[in-house]
Amino acid sequence: MRDDGHHHIVAFDVVAGRVLANPRVFAVIEPGLPDGFRVDRRGWLFTSSASGVHVFHPDGARLAHIPVPEKVGNLDFGGAEGNAWFIAASTSLYRLRLGQRLT
């Protein structure tokens, strides 16, 4: 969950399948604010921001920051083989083909 106005993503435990409990900061996004996000097959969280794409391990450790030359609003995974990564930016749509499936 994104906490509007803050530079972080908040995680919760799900209790009894429907109640959120134990809020905690999962990841800090700097520079910028987190926007769209996706989770791949490994459980890695990819989130967009004004500075590019940030990648986090399921334990919250930062794995990478991928700079993009314009503000990124959203991202998605797809393609016929599940190895395409789409990044929607201010004026461009980027497609990257990766060597492994994301979905």
For each residue, the residues with C-beta under 8 A, 3 or more apart:
1: 9 10 11 12
2: 9 10 33 34 35 37
3: 6 8 9 10
4:
5: 33
6: 3 33
7: 28 29 30 32 33 34
8: 3 25 26 27 28 29 34
9: 1 2 3 25 26 27 29 34 37 45 47
10: 1 2 3 23 24 25 26
11: 1 23 24 25 26 60
12: 1 20 21 22 23 24
13: 20 21 22
14: 17 18 19 20 21
15: 18 19 20 21
16: 19
17: 14
18: 14 15
19: 14 15 16
20: 12 13 14 15 23
21: 12 13 14 15
22: 12 13
23: 10 11 12 20
24: 10 11 12
25: 8 9 10 11 28
26: 8 9 10 11 45 56 60
27: 8 9 34 45 47 54 56 60 62
28: 7 8 25
29: 7 8 9 32 33 34 47 49 54
30: 7
31: 49 50 51
32: 7 29 49 50 51
33: 2 5 6 7 29 49 50
34: 2 7 8 9 27 29 37 47 48 49 54
35: 2 47 48 49 72 73 74
36: 47 48 72 73 74 75 88
37: 2 9 34 45 46 47 48 75
38: 45 46 75 76 77
39: 43 44 45 46
40: 43 44 46 77 102 103
41: 101 102 103
42: 58
43: 39 40 57 58
44: 39 40 55 56 57 58 63
45: 9 26 27 37 38 39 55 56 58
46: 37 38 39 40 53 54 55 75
47: 9 27 29 34 35 36 37 53 54 56
48: 34 35 36 37 52 53 72 73 74 75 87 88
49: 29 31 32 33 34 35 52 53 54 72
50: 31 32 33 71 72
51: 31 32 65 67 68
52: 48 49 65 66 67 68 72
53: 46 47 48 49 65 66 68 72 75 87
54: 27 29 34 46 47 49 62 64 65 66
55: 44 45 46 62 63 64 65 66
56: 26 27 44 45 47 60 61 62 63
57: 43 44 60 61 62 63
58: 42 43 44 45
59:
60: 11 26 27 56 57
61: 56 57
62: 27 54 55 56 57 65
63: 44 55 56 57
64: 54 55
65: 51 52 53 54 55 62
66: 52 53 54 55
67: 51 52
68: 51 52 53 72 87 89 94
69: 89
70: 89 90 91 92
71: 50 89 90
72: 35 36 48 49 50 52 53 68 75 87 88 89
73: 35 36 48 88 89 90
74: 35 36 48 87 88
75: 36 37 38 46 48 53 72 85 86 87 88
76: 38 85 86 88
77: 38 40 82 84 85 86 102 103
78: 82 84 86 103
79: 82 83 84 97
80:
81: 84 101
82: 77 78 79 101 102 103
83: 79 97 98 99 100 101 102
84: 77 78 79 81 95 96 97 98 102
85: 75 76 77 95 96 97 98 102
86: 75 76 77 78 93 94 95
87: 48 53 68 72 74 75 93 94 95 96
88: 36 48 72 73 74 75 76 93
89: 68 69 70 71 72 73 92 93 94
90: 70 71 73
91: 70
92: 70 89
93: 86 87 88 89
94: 68 86 87 89
95: 84 85 86 87
96: 84 85 87
97: 79 83 84 85
98: 83 84 85 102
99: 83
100: 83
101: 41 81 82 83
102: 40 41 77 82 83 84 85 98
103: 40 41 77 78 82
